[in-house]
């Protein structure tokens, strides 16, 4: 039976790990290589590393740092930040990335999803889908590119273009540690048939119990709970085991 | 006596090298037919589409080298992920294309069930007692694929994995070993599995 995945997320600003709240107020939380080493020793299911400023600052992700992070990992690693060409993807795969995560380019030029999935296979192309609840309670894609598109339209489009996975983050819940956006997740997962990593809001173990009880979510990504509490990925797994979810321990 | 990790522009060579280095196996990443012919072991990793993978192998004349060394000279061979699929007779991703034909069979899209595809994440192997993979029965390994290898001769199946139905997770026939999952990404058991491959073929 396929196990649920608990995935620590490292967000990087170009020189340090940071953790945002609702995608702003980044707080410095340490060194990426050290963090990767710890997560590897804890045997986590997977790791995600994102340079959250690369596209905005119009620069490439630092391949040397990515290489050092991956060097620590004997589990799968997804990497994102400033990826906009086949060459960028190849550069990351060559140094050991298992999945490449697209965001800005997926919004600006959706056919790039198809191009990269055809070239490298759907399984290594993940899309970061950042969602904000607007004043009419509609779920929209959060971006500063002036693109106005609903979550449901975009996720469906991304799937049809051949993406292998969606990293679904609630901007409203990001870093708040107040629980996951259950209605958003339910709306998103029933709309598509590719794996979805649910992100944003986990702050205590009961939030994960709630997420896995009230949605058909199969994987979760988290950062704050690991940075700011004593809980580890294993604590979350033990919690999910109690409610009958298949976990790898 | 060195292990050649075949570099044909299809992904994860660095991760495989890292695992081999951890095990103390002398290794080289190469697309040079001479280096591969002189190696003791051949490792064919890879992610991506079948047709692209074969095209790249042919471009560097490596398809013939692999067939000579693995099928005729019986050099220990392990294919990983796309590297397992490419040893089939035929592939279908994104269109039909001939494979290396080390193991007879066809690589086709996983059946659409109510489960999500790709089959992505940690899943346990089911390996019969007499299989090379028996030590890893019920252990979790990391899978990430949308196509699967439908093997003609069931005797060459080393392990299966269940995702709605049973799929081939590993192959073993004489000197030819292959895994649909990624041992190099499967933490402790993955490293142990690679270790077992090198020890068995030492």
Interface residues (C-beta under 8 A of the other chain):
Chain A: X1 X2 X3 X4 X5 X43 X45 X46 X70 X71 X74 X75 X76 X90 X93 X94 X95 X96 X98 X99 X118 X119 X120 X121 X122 X123 X124 X164 X165 X193 X194 X195 X196 X218 X219 X248
Chain B: X9 X11 X12 X13 X14 X15 X18 X19 X22 X47 X48 X49 X52 X82 X93 X94 X115 X116 X117 X118 X119 X120 X121 X122 X123 X124 X140 X142 X144 X145 X146 X162 X163 X182 X184 X185 X186 X187 X188 X190 X191
